[in-house]
Amino acid sequence: MTTIGTVESLWRYPVKSMRGEAMPEVFMGFSGIYGDRCYAFKNSAARKGFPYLNANVQQQMLRYHPQFRYAERAMMPPNLIEAMSIAPGVTPANAAPEDLMLDVVTPSGGTVAVDDPALIEMLGEGLRGENHLTLVRSDRALTDCRPVSLISLQTVRQVEAELGFSIDKRRFRANVYLNLASDYGFAEDELVGRRLRIGSSAVVMVLERDPRCKIISLDPDTGAHNPKVFRKVVQAHGNFAGVYCAVLVEGILTKSDSIELLD
């Protein structure tokens, strides 16, 4: 085993395409990070294969800030301790829906429940054509591709250098930001097909590079669009930045955890 870096920060995004939250620790299960993208808004006008409203269409989504109503209950599965005490490792149960209830702080500073029809009305403002929005809740992360995404700070800094101006790492909306021992960007591409242990027990398989979309061109606080960011990643890196992973062994991840290459 070789230590290749550490966890710089951990993130989850309770509502797909809305603002994320930095976490001191998370539970990473087979279906993704606990509490990550557990809500989304299905859009009747969405393109085939991608049924949910996202910030590519409604840029203002990034200005909405979801907050779990019962923060402590939303941190970890309710029976995590009992499940982890049973060898070889029982998959923890999902929470009751009310334990993961969300309120959303809107761009105007008001707060509405995630299931309030007023929120759907706000999200529909300014959309072209006919968009019928429906709230969806799931016990697994409603990701477009794989359950967990990683990117290194070195990759973010390389893109930044290529652009010639600073960019916020949050544009890449990863679950785990890595600080790799290598001093060059896109080193995580070399991990595709290999297993990593993060922290004391969790193991992931790095499956593939992460194909990017317009969302990396959107400011994570304002939603303002700068097409240069996406264009640079397309032209210089074949439209890839970061990697997708599958979870082989569940476990708790903590900020500053070591990352070990297992094979």
Protein Blocks (a to p, Z undefined) as FASTA:
>chain_A
ZZfbdcfbdcddfbghiacdddfbdcddfkbcehiakbccddfkbcehiabccfklmmml
mmpccddfblmlmmpcfklmmmmmpcgbiadddddfklmcccdddfkopacdfklmklmm
mmmgopacjddddddddfbdcdfkbmbdcddfklmmmmmmmnopacdfklnopabdcddf
bfcehklmmmgoiacdehjlbccddfbdcdddfklmpcfklopacfklmmmmmmmnoopa
cjddddfbgcdddehiacddfZZ
